[in-house]
Structures are given as C-alpha cells and as structure tokens.
Amino acid sequence: MKKVKAGKIRELSAAEMDKRSAEIREELFKLRFQHATGQLENPVRMRTLRRELARVLTVKHEQAAAAAKPAGKAG
C-alpha cells in the first residue's frame, strides 16, 4: 500500500485521472460495505483511499483552473 504522490498524478492524462478516481470510488464503496458488516481487515485502507481520491480531484481541479485562466494576459 504505497502512497501516491501528487507529482505522479500530474503525469496522468485527464482520462486516466477520471478512470483512477472511478476505481478509487468503487473500492471505497466495497470497503464501506465490509466495514458495516464487520469484515474489514484493514481500516487504514479507507483513509488512504480517501486521501488519494482527494489528491486526484485536487490535481484535476488545478488543471481545469489553469486551462480556464486566460492565456496571454500578463500582470
């Protein structure tokens, strides 16, 4: 369970980030069910995934904001 850095996420394309966020959301969904039924073996994994999802969404929003910023205007 290795921590994914934001720099690695920035190297991904928009489609890859969308795919990764969908995978994380699906895994979190499954882990929530395991937690509710008492079958969750590693509760720290939920926190790790939530933070990784936040990193992916943050980078995605940063890139969207940078793209929306008017190009060519200085100062």
Biotite code that builds the C-alpha atoms (Angstrom):
import biotite.structure as struc

atoms = struc.array([
    struc.Atom([0.000, 0.000, 0.000], chain_id="A", res_id=1, res_name="MET", atom_name="CA", element="C"),
    struc.Atom([2.245, 2.735, -1.322], chain_id="A", res_id=2, res_name="LYS", atom_name="CA", element="C"),
    struc.Atom([1.298, 6.398, -1.056], chain_id="A", res_id=3, res_name="LYS", atom_name="CA", element="C"),
    struc.Atom([0.735, 8.024, -4.444], chain_id="A", res_id=4, res_name="VAL", atom_name="CA", element="C"),
    struc.Atom([2.321, 11.457, -4.723], chain_id="A", res_id=5, res_name="LYS", atom_name="CA", element="C"),
    struc.Atom([0.630, 14.375, -6.471], chain_id="A", res_id=6, res_name="ALA", atom_name="CA", element="C"),
    struc.Atom([3.569, 14.593, -8.886], chain_id="A", res_id=7, res_name="GLY", atom_name="CA", element="C"),
    struc.Atom([2.777, 11.123, -10.214], chain_id="A", res_id=8, res_name="LYS", atom_name="CA", element="C"),
    struc.Atom([-0.884, 12.060, -10.555], chain_id="A", res_id=9, res_name="ILE", atom_name="CA", element="C"),
    struc.Atom([0.029, 15.199, -12.529], chain_id="A", res_id=10, res_name="ARG", atom_name="CA", element="C"),
    struc.Atom([1.709, 12.955, -15.111], chain_id="A", res_id=11, res_name="GLU", atom_name="CA", element="C"),
    struc.Atom([-1.629, 11.259, -15.861], chain_id="A", res_id=12, res_name="LEU", atom_name="CA", element="C"),
    struc.Atom([-3.961, 12.402, -18.633], chain_id="A", res_id=13, res_name="SER", atom_name="CA", element="C"),
    struc.Atom([-7.450, 13.659, -17.819], chain_id="A", res_id=14, res_name="ALA", atom_name="CA", element="C"),
    struc.Atom([-8.977, 10.361, -18.929], chain_id="A", res_id=15, res_name="ALA", atom_name="CA", element="C"),
    struc.Atom([-6.564, 8.386, -16.752], chain_id="A", res_id=16, res_name="GLU", atom_name="CA", element="C"),
    struc.Atom([-7.408, 10.594, -13.755], chain_id="A", res_id=17, res_name="MET", atom_name="CA", element="C"),
    struc.Atom([-11.127, 10.021, -14.354], chain_id="A", res_id=18, res_name="ASP", atom_name="CA", element="C"),
    struc.Atom([-10.523, 6.278, -14.556], chain_id="A", res_id=19, res_name="LYS", atom_name="CA", element="C"),
    struc.Atom([-8.407, 6.294, -11.384], chain_id="A", res_id=20, res_name="ARG", atom_name="CA", element="C"),
    struc.Atom([-10.998, 8.300, -9.425], chain_id="A", res_id=21, res_name="SER", atom_name="CA", element="C"),
    struc.Atom([-13.728, 5.866, -10.531], chain_id="A", res_id=22, res_name="ALA", atom_name="CA", element="C"),
    struc.Atom([-11.587, 2.910, -9.400], chain_id="A", res_id=23, res_name="GLU", atom_name="CA", element="C"),
    struc.Atom([-10.954, 4.529, -6.025], chain_id="A", res_id=24, res_name="ILE", atom_name="CA", element="C"),
    struc.Atom([-14.655, 5.323, -5.537], chain_id="A", res_id=25, res_name="ARG", atom_name="CA", element="C"),
    struc.Atom([-15.589, 1.722, -6.359], chain_id="A", res_id=26, res_name="GLU", atom_name="CA", element="C"),
    struc.Atom([-13.034, 0.325, -3.926], chain_id="A", res_id=27, res_name="GLU", atom_name="CA", element="C"),
    struc.Atom([-14.198, 2.728, -1.200], chain_id="A", res_id=28, res_name="LEU", atom_name="CA", element="C"),
    struc.Atom([-17.768, 1.590, -1.803], chain_id="A", res_id=29, res_name="PHE", atom_name="CA", element="C"),
    struc.Atom([-16.753, -2.034, -1.275], chain_id="A", res_id=30, res_name="LYS", atom_name="CA", element="C"),
    struc.Atom([-14.709, -1.181, 1.815], chain_id="A", res_id=31, res_name="LEU", atom_name="CA", element="C"),
    struc.Atom([-17.664, 0.678, 3.369], chain_id="A", res_id=32, res_name="ARG", atom_name="CA", element="C"),
    struc.Atom([-19.783, -2.453, 2.995], chain_id="A", res_id=33, res_name="PHE", atom_name="CA", element="C"),
    struc.Atom([-17.058, -4.576, 4.567], chain_id="A", res_id=34, res_name="GLN", atom_name="CA", element="C"),
    struc.Atom([-16.794, -2.083, 7.413], chain_id="A", res_id=35, res_name="HIS", atom_name="CA", element="C"),
    struc.Atom([-20.557, -2.115, 8.002], chain_id="A", res_id=36, res_name="ALA", atom_name="CA", element="C"),
    struc.Atom([-20.660, -5.911, 8.145], chain_id="A", res_id=37, res_name="THR", atom_name="CA", element="C"),
    struc.Atom([-17.587, -6.184, 10.358], chain_id="A", res_id=38, res_name="GLY", atom_name="CA", element="C"),
    struc.Atom([-15.456, -7.922, 7.744], chain_id="A", res_id=39, res_name="GLN", atom_name="CA", element="C"),
    struc.Atom([-12.974, -5.100, 7.107], chain_id="A", res_id=40, res_name="LEU", atom_name="CA", element="C"),
    struc.Atom([-9.436, -6.335, 7.721], chain_id="A", res_id=41, res_name="GLU", atom_name="CA", element="C"),
    struc.Atom([-7.508, -3.085, 7.195], chain_id="A", res_id=42, res_name="ASN", atom_name="CA", element="C"),
    struc.Atom([-9.450, 0.045, 8.215], chain_id="A", res_id=43, res_name="PRO", atom_name="CA", element="C"),
    struc.Atom([-6.476, 2.283, 7.385], chain_id="A", res_id=44, res_name="VAL", atom_name="CA", element="C"),
    struc.Atom([-7.003, 1.448, 3.702], chain_id="A", res_id=45, res_name="ARG", atom_name="CA", element="C"),
    struc.Atom([-10.221, 3.521, 3.728], chain_id="A", res_id=46, res_name="MET", atom_name="CA", element="C"),
    struc.Atom([-8.374, 6.616, 4.911], chain_id="A", res_id=47, res_name="ARG", atom_name="CA", element="C"),
    struc.Atom([-5.576, 6.048, 2.408], chain_id="A", res_id=48, res_name="THR", atom_name="CA", element="C"),
    struc.Atom([-8.038, 5.767, -0.465], chain_id="A", res_id=49, res_name="LEU", atom_name="CA", element="C"),
    struc.Atom([-9.983, 8.861, 0.613], chain_id="A", res_id=50, res_name="ARG", atom_name="CA", element="C"),
    struc.Atom([-6.779, 10.863, 0.641], chain_id="A", res_id=51, res_name="ARG", atom_name="CA", element="C"),
    struc.Atom([-5.673, 9.501, -2.728], chain_id="A", res_id=52, res_name="GLU", atom_name="CA", element="C"),
    struc.Atom([-9.067, 10.426, -4.189], chain_id="A", res_id=53, res_name="LEU", atom_name="CA", element="C"),
    struc.Atom([-8.662, 13.924, -2.778], chain_id="A", res_id=54, res_name="ALA", atom_name="CA", element="C"),
    struc.Atom([-5.237, 14.189, -4.429], chain_id="A", res_id=55, res_name="ARG", atom_name="CA", element="C"),
    struc.Atom([-6.619, 13.098, -7.798], chain_id="A", res_id=56, res_name="VAL", atom_name="CA", element="C"),
    struc.Atom([-9.519, 15.546, -7.590], chain_id="A", res_id=57, res_name="LEU", atom_name="CA", element="C"),
    struc.Atom([-7.250, 18.379, -6.445], chain_id="A", res_id=58, res_name="THR", atom_name="CA", element="C"),
    struc.Atom([-4.872, 17.912, -9.375], chain_id="A", res_id=59, res_name="VAL", atom_name="CA", element="C"),
    struc.Atom([-7.827, 17.647, -11.737], chain_id="A", res_id=60, res_name="LYS", atom_name="CA", element="C"),
    struc.Atom([-9.274, 20.930, -10.428], chain_id="A", res_id=61, res_name="HIS", atom_name="CA", element="C"),
    struc.Atom([-5.870, 22.627, -10.593], chain_id="A", res_id=62, res_name="GLU", atom_name="CA", element="C"),
    struc.Atom([-5.533, 21.662, -14.239], chain_id="A", res_id=63, res_name="GLN", atom_name="CA", element="C"),
    struc.Atom([-9.084, 22.824, -15.004], chain_id="A", res_id=64, res_name="ALA", atom_name="CA", element="C"),
    struc.Atom([-8.389, 26.175, -13.337], chain_id="A", res_id=65, res_name="ALA", atom_name="CA", element="C"),
    struc.Atom([-5.147, 26.581, -15.254], chain_id="A", res_id=66, res_name="ALA", atom_name="CA", element="C"),
    struc.Atom([-6.930, 25.821, -18.529], chain_id="A", res_id=67, res_name="ALA", atom_name="CA", element="C"),
    struc.Atom([-9.701, 28.315, -17.727], chain_id="A", res_id=68, res_name="ALA", atom_name="CA", element="C"),
    struc.Atom([-7.243, 31.092, -16.943], chain_id="A", res_id=69, res_name="LYS", atom_name="CA", element="C"),
    struc.Atom([-6.974, 33.488, -19.893], chain_id="A", res_id=70, res_name="PRO", atom_name="CA", element="C"),
    struc.Atom([-3.777, 32.798, -21.785], chain_id="A", res_id=71, res_name="ALA", atom_name="CA", element="C"),
    struc.Atom([-1.551, 35.652, -22.886], chain_id="A", res_id=72, res_name="GLY", atom_name="CA", element="C"),
    struc.Atom([-2.558, 38.172, -20.229], chain_id="A", res_id=73, res_name="LYS", atom_name="CA", element="C"),
    struc.Atom([0.410, 39.300, -18.181], chain_id="A", res_id=74, res_name="ALA", atom_name="CA", element="C"),
    struc.Atom([0.267, 41.117, -14.867], chain_id="A", res_id=75, res_name="GLY", atom_name="CA", element="C"),
])
